Amino acid sequence: MAIDKEIYQRLEGRLIYLSHIIFDIAFGVSSTSQFMHQQKEAHLQAALRIVQYLKGTLRRGIFYSRNNNISLEAYIGVDYVGWLLIEHQLLIIALFLVETW
């Protein structure tokens, strides 16, 4: 069965956008998006399964009402570790949801 390349690429583009918001689909989307230019029926079926998963999980998640005093605090630390000729960069990111009274 012939797959319309434009429709598949549009679907993948939308899934890539959603993967930045819904993290649990990121691996599946990155796997199917590798075949944007050489897609087959199996790749389209895999992308459609991701859409089915999204339809089934619409009501799940964490809801924050507009009236709550919740803020997001982020702390980032970078350290360079070096020993002889080997250098490594260590990046630490901590995110906290804080409710203020």
C-alpha positions as CSV (number, residue, x, y, z in Angstrom):
1,M,0.0,0.0,0.0
2,A,1.4,3.4,-1.0
3,I,1.8,5.9,1.8
4,D,1.3,9.6,1.2
5,K,4.6,11.1,2.2
6,E,3.2,14.5,3.0
7,I,0.6,13.2,5.3
8,Y,3.1,11.0,7.2
9,Q,5.5,13.9,7.5
10,R,2.8,16.2,8.8
11,L,1.7,13.6,11.4
12,E,5.3,13.1,12.5
13,G,5.8,16.9,12.8
14,R,2.8,17.1,15.1
15,L,4.0,14.2,17.1
16,I,7.4,15.7,17.5
17,Y,5.8,18.9,18.8
18,L,3.7,16.9,21.3
19,S,6.8,15.0,22.5
20,H,8.2,18.2,23.9
21,I,5.1,18.5,26.1
22,I,4.2,14.8,26.7
23,F,7.5,13.2,27.6
24,D,6.3,9.5,27.7
25,I,5.9,9.5,23.9
26,A,9.4,10.9,23.1
27,F,11.1,7.6,22.5
28,G,8.3,6.3,20.2
29,V,8.2,9.5,18.2
30,S,12.0,9.7,17.8
31,S,12.0,6.1,16.6
32,T,9.3,6.7,14.0
33,S,10.6,10.1,12.9
34,Q,13.8,8.5,11.7
35,F,11.8,7.3,8.7
36,M,10.4,10.7,7.6
37,H,11.7,10.4,4.1
38,Q,11.6,6.6,3.6
39,Q,8.5,5.6,5.4
40,K,6.7,2.2,5.0
41,E,3.3,0.9,6.2
42,A,4.8,-0.4,9.5
43,H,6.1,3.1,10.3
44,L,2.7,4.7,9.7
45,Q,1.1,2.0,11.8
46,A,3.5,2.7,14.7
47,A,2.8,6.5,14.4
48,L,-0.9,5.8,14.5
49,R,-0.5,3.7,17.6
50,I,1.1,6.7,19.3
51,V,-2.0,8.7,18.3
52,Q,-4.2,6.0,19.8
53,Y,-2.2,6.1,23.0
54,L,-2.6,9.9,23.2
55,K,-6.4,9.5,22.7
56,G,-6.6,7.1,25.6
57,T,-4.6,9.2,28.0
58,L,-6.2,12.6,27.4
59,R,-7.7,12.9,30.9
60,R,-4.6,11.7,32.7
61,G,-2.0,14.0,34.1
62,I,-1.5,16.6,36.8
63,F,-3.9,19.5,36.8
64,Y,-3.0,22.9,38.3
65,S,-5.8,25.4,38.7
66,R,-5.3,29.0,37.8
67,N,-5.8,30.2,41.4
68,N,-3.0,28.2,43.0
69,N,0.2,30.0,44.0
70,I,2.6,27.5,42.4
71,S,5.9,28.4,41.0
72,L,8.6,26.5,39.2
73,E,12.1,26.8,40.6
74,A,15.1,25.6,38.6
75,Y,18.7,25.2,39.8
76,I,21.5,24.4,37.4
77,G,25.1,23.6,38.3
78,V,28.0,23.0,35.9
79,D,31.3,21.6,36.9
80,Y,34.3,20.8,34.8
81,V,36.2,17.7,35.9
82,G,39.6,17.2,34.4
83,W,42.4,14.6,34.9
84,L,45.4,14.6,32.6
85,L,44.1,14.6,29.0
86,I,40.5,13.6,29.8
87,E,38.0,16.3,30.5
88,H,34.3,15.8,31.4
89,Q,31.5,18.3,32.0
90,L,29.0,17.5,34.7
91,L,25.6,19.2,34.5
92,I,23.1,19.0,37.3
93,I,19.5,20.3,36.9
94,A,17.0,20.3,39.7
95,L,13.4,21.4,39.2
96,F,11.0,22.0,42.1
97,L,7.3,22.9,42.1
98,V,6.8,25.2,45.1
99,E,3.5,26.3,46.5
100,T,3.6,29.6,48.3
101,W,1.0,30.5,50.9
